[in-house]
Amino acid sequence: MASDTNILRRKRKRRHKNAGHDRKVKQSRKSTLSAAELFAACGEPGQSAPKTD
C-alpha cells in the first residue's frame, strides 16, 4: 500500500499539471482572432478598402 506522503506528492503533481493545462486552454481560447476581428480593418465585402493615413 502506498504511503500517505507518496499519495500527497502524486496528488500535488496531478493538480499542478491540471492547473497548467487549464491555464493553457483558457489562454488559447482568445489567442486566435475570429474571422470578423481578423478582417474588420478590410471594410465591407464588395467595397473598396478604407484609406490609411
N, C-alpha and C positions, 0 to 999 in steps of 0.2 A: 504494500500500500504506500502511496506517495505521502511524503511529509507535508505538513502544513506550509512550510517555507517554500517548497517547490510548487505547491498549488498556487500560492500567492504570487510567486515570481511569474508563472505562466499566465495567470490572470492579468497581472500588470502589463506583461508583454503584449497580450492579446488586446487589452484596452488601448494601449498606446498605438498599436498597429491599426486598429479600427478607427481611432480618433484621427490618425494621419490620413487614412483612406477617406473618411467622411469630409475632412478638410479639402482634400484634392477634388472630390466630387463636387463640393459646393463651389470651389474656385473655378472649376471647368464649366459650370453651368453658364457663367457670364463671360467667359474668356472669348467666345466666338460671337461676333456680331450677327444679328439677324439680317436677312436679305433686305428688309426695309431700312434698317440702320446703315447697312453697307452701301446701298445705292441712293440714299437720301440726298446726297450732295449732287447727284447727276440730274436732278429735276424730274419732271413728269415724263412718262413714256410718250414718244412721238413729238416731243417739243425739243427745241434746241437747248443745249446745256447752258446753265447760268454763267454769266460773265464773272471772271475773277479779277480782283484788283491787284 
